[in-house]
Amino acid sequence: MPKLHQLIERHWRSPSLPLTLLLWPLSRLFQTASSLRRRLYRTGRLKSEKLPVPVIVVGNIHAGGTGKTPIVAALAEGLRRYGLKVGIISRGYGRKDGGIHVLNENSTAAEAGDEPLMLYRQTAVPTAVGSRRAEAARALLAAHPDLDAIISDDGLQHYALARDIEAAVFPAADLGRNPDLLPNGGLREPLSRLADVDFVIVSGGADTDAASAAAQLGLPPEKVCVSSLQSGTIYRLARPADTFDTGRLKNADTAALAGIARPERFFQSLRAIGIKPCHTVALPDHAALTAADLPEADAVFLTEKDAVKLTAAPVPENVWVLPVRAIIRPDLAAEIAGRLKKPSTKPKG
């Protein structure tokens, strides 16, 4: 029997009249509270903390996965190519340890959270986590005082931290739709919020034109980008220098496991490159994972987000990792780098 959250998420995709009648009034209460909270920050009644370096928030108005984390990685790497030293801060959702943690080569998912640890290993960018993002940023600057800017992974609604640039990730699947706010729909803030951000990145838009997406969202084309995921070379988790040969798959028993917001996206990515798992295992987003939890198979394929959880040695030899990278067009990093080098707007509250 489906759990309550599964029923509600199904309702978001295909609305049910009984649930709409039940949840619509609750969404209006949520909308009122959300609007009031933002107004209090914008008018200065609640204070936003300004950091000594520019802050770029990459977040979303949706609840759940929108493909944000690969975009953060792509932006961090892009800004570095344009000569900027950037760091990343995150809440570190799902980690077991509390407090502030500045990541290092020995950090674990329990200390940092799976997504921040993945970002740190992918990009080699200084990273810190903490429920209070301003505190995490101060710790990061104390450890890395030469940073030119900080990217906040998520936190679009975390108005206690002032930001200089806002980028909202919007799923291509919702273009042309008008979803409601929580709990009747999957939005944290109304669609009108997109008019206030600096950039909107339409994720999963491999076949979407940026100008067309902008028109559907009612936004100026210059503020809309499109991102798509590109699969990298599959590598062995125990020895990343080993790459996967699809010739191994002949008569092999294969399995795929994903503990991400939309696991089917990972399974489809494998199929797109010719790997059709005999078994698939979908875990809840951010679920804990050990080697004992892996399915028995000749080859087991994981996401990078899940792979960082397997820190206990030895790592099984049959575990392979499919990396994915976000491609953003037009070049968002170039636009943001230009703004940071020639600031023309005051920070947003």
N, C-alpha and C positions, 0 to 999 in steps of 0.2 A: 504494500500500500504506500503511495507516495507520501512523503513528509510535507508538512505545511509549507515550508519554503519552496519546495518543488512545485506544489500546486499554485502558489502565488506567482512564481516565475513563469509557469506555463500560462497563467492568466495574462501576464504582461505581453506574451507573444501572441496569444489568441484569447482576447477578452471574453469572460463569462459574465452574462447579465447578473446572476445572483451575487457573484463576487463584486461586480461593479457597484451594485446597490449597497453592499456592505462596506466596501472600502473607500468609495468616493468621498464621504464626509470626513474620514480620517485623513485623506490626502489634502483636503482643504485646511484642516488644522495644522498639518505638517507644513503646508505652503505658508500659512500665516506666521508660524514660528520661525521658519527659515528666513522669510522676508524681513521680519522684525530684527532678527539677530544680525543680518547683514547691514541693515539700516543703522543699527547702533554702532557698528564699527565704522561705517562710512561717515557718520556725523561726529565721531570722536567720543561718544559716550562710553564706548568700550575701546581700550587702547590696543593698537597694533604696534609691535616692536619692530623698529627699523634696524637692520644690520649694517655694518660698515662696508659691506660689498653688495653689489646688485644680486637680487634673488629672482630666479626664473622658476615659476611654478608650472609644472606639467601635471595637470589633473583631469578630472572629467565631471560632468554633471550626472553621469549614470552611476548606479550602484552595480557592482560586479565588474567583470573583466571587459575592458575595451581595447586591449592591446597596448596599454600605456607603457609598460616596463621596457619593451624593446625600443620604443620611441625615445625614452629617457636615455638609454644606452647610445642610440644613434646620435642624439643631440649632444651628449657629452663628448663623444669621439669627434663629432663634427666641429664643435667649438675648439677643441684642442688642436685640430688641424689648422684652424684659423688663428692660432697663436695665443689662445686664452687658457689660463690655468683654472680649471673648474673643479668643484667638489659636488658631492651628492649628499642630501639629507633625506631621511625617510622615517616614518613611524616605526618601521620594522614589524609589521603585522605578523602575528603568529609565533613570535619568538617567546621563549620561556623565561629569559632573564629580563629584569626591569632596569630602569635607569638609563644612563647615556652610555653608548658604546661606540668608540671610534675603531673602525675595522682595521685588522692587520692580517698578515698571511696565515695566522693560526686561528682566525675567527671561525666560529661554527654557526650553523643555521639557528641553533638554540639561542645563541648570544645575539645574533644580528637579524634573524629572519631570513627566509629563503630568497626573496627577491633582492634585498640589498646585498646579500652575499654574492648572488649571481651577478649583479651589476658590478660589484667591486672586482670580481675575478675576470669578467668580460672586458672591462674598460681600464682597469688599473687606476681608476680615478679615486682620490681620497673620499671616503664615505663614512658617515656617522648616522646612528639611529637613536631615536628617543621619542616618547609620546609628545613631548613639547619640542616642536621643531626648532624654535629659536635657541633652546638650550643645546640641542644637538649641533646646531650651526656654530654656536660659540665654542663648543668643544672642538669642532672640526677646524675652526680658524686658529684656535690655540695650538693645535697640532700641526697645522699647515697655514701659517700666516701669510704666505705668498699667493693665496688664491685670488683670482680676479673676479670670480662670480660663483654662486652656489645654485644648483638645480635642486628644487624640492620635488621629490618623486611623490606625486599625489599632494593633497593639501589645498586644493582649490577652494574648499570651504573652511580652511583653517585660517580665519581672518586675523587671528592673534599675531600672525607673522606678516609684516608688510612685504609687498612684492613689487618688483619693478616691471616684470613682464609676466603675463598670464597666457598659457597655451592650454586649450581644452581639447581632449581627445574625444572624438565622436564616432561611433561605429557606423560604417557604411550601410549596414543592415537597417538602420533606423532613418535613413534619408527618405523623405516623403511621408514619414509617419509623424504622429503627434502624441507621443506617449505622455502619460500623466505622471504626477509626482508620487513618491512612496506614500502608502503601500499599494495604491491602486495601479501604479505604473512603476517603472524602474528609475525615475529621475530623482536626484537629490535637489536639483534646482530647476526652474522652468526653462524652456528653450530660449526664452528672451535673454537669459543670462549670457548666451553666446555673443550677443551684440556688444557686451562690455569687455570681453577678453581681447587680447592682442592678436592671437592666432587660434584658428580651429584646425585640428589635424584629423582628417577623416580616415579612420583606420580600417584595414581590410578592404581597401579600395583599389585593388589591382586593376579592375576594369572601369574605374571611376575617374572622370576628368575633373580636375580641381575647379574649373569654371562652372561646370555643371553642378557639382556639389554645392558651390557657393550660391548658385541660383536657387537650388532646392531649400537651402537654409535661410535664404533671404539676406545674405551677407555680401559685402564687397569682395570681389574675387581676389584682391591682393592680400586678404587676411586668411585665406583658406589654402591648406596643403593637403596632400593625400599620401598615406603611407601604405605600404604593402610589405609582407614578410617574404624573405628570401631564405631558403634552406641552405645551410652550409654543408661541409663535409662531415659525415658521421665518423665519430672517433670512439675508441675504446676507453671507458672510464678509468680503468686501471693503468693504462699507458696511452695517454692522449696522442702520442706520435703514431699509433696504429690507426689506420683508417679502414673503413668497412668496404669489403668487396661484395657486391650483390651476387656474385657467383656462389657465395657461401649459402645462399638461400635455397638452392636446389634440394628439395626433399627435407628441408630443415623445419623444425618446430619453432615458430617465432611468437613473441608476445610484445605488447606495448603497454606501458603504464604511464598515466598522467594524473598529477594532482594539481590541476590548474582550473581556472574559472570555467573554461569551455574545452574540456578534454577532446571533444570530437575534432576540434581544429588541429590538434597534434596528430591524431590518427589519420586525418585526411592529408596532412602534410607528408606523412610516411607513404601513403598510397600514391600520392602525386609523383614521388620519385621511384616508384616501382616496388615498394615494400608493403606487402599486404599481410599484416599480422594475423596469425591463426587465433590469437586470443588478445583481447583488450581489457584493461583494468582502469576504470575511472574512479579516482579518489576525490574526496572533497578538496577544495582549494586550500593550499597551505598545510595539507595533512602531513603528519610526521611519517617518516619512512626509514626503514632499516633494511639491511640485506635480507633479513628473514621474511620481509613482506613481499619480496619480489616473486613473481610467478616462475614456475619451473619451465624452462624452454632452452633450446639451443642458443638462442639469441634474444635478449630482452632490450627493448629500446625505451629510452627515457628522455624527458625534456631536460634542459640544463637547469631549470628551476628545481626539479626533483633530484637531479644528480648531486647538487651541492649538499643535500641532506645526508648522503652516504659518506660519512667521514671516518667511520670505524674501519680499520684495516683488518683483514685484507678485503679489497673490493673484488667481487666476483669477476672472473675473466670474460664471462658471457654478456656483460652489461655494456651497451653502446649508447651514445648520446647524440641526438640530432640538434645541432645549434641552429638558431634562426636569427636573422638580423632584419631590422626595419629599414626600408628604403623610403626616404621622404622626398617628395617632389612637389613644388620647386624646393630648392635647397634652403630649408629653414635655418640651419646653423649659420649660413652666410648672412641672412637677414638679421638674426639676433646678434651676431658678432658685430655687424655694422652699427647696430643700435647701442651696444655696450661701449664701443669705442668712441661713439659720438652721442652720448646721452642727451635726449631732448625732452623727456617727459619726467615728471616727478613721480615718486613711488606711489603705488596704489595701496589703499587701506583694505 
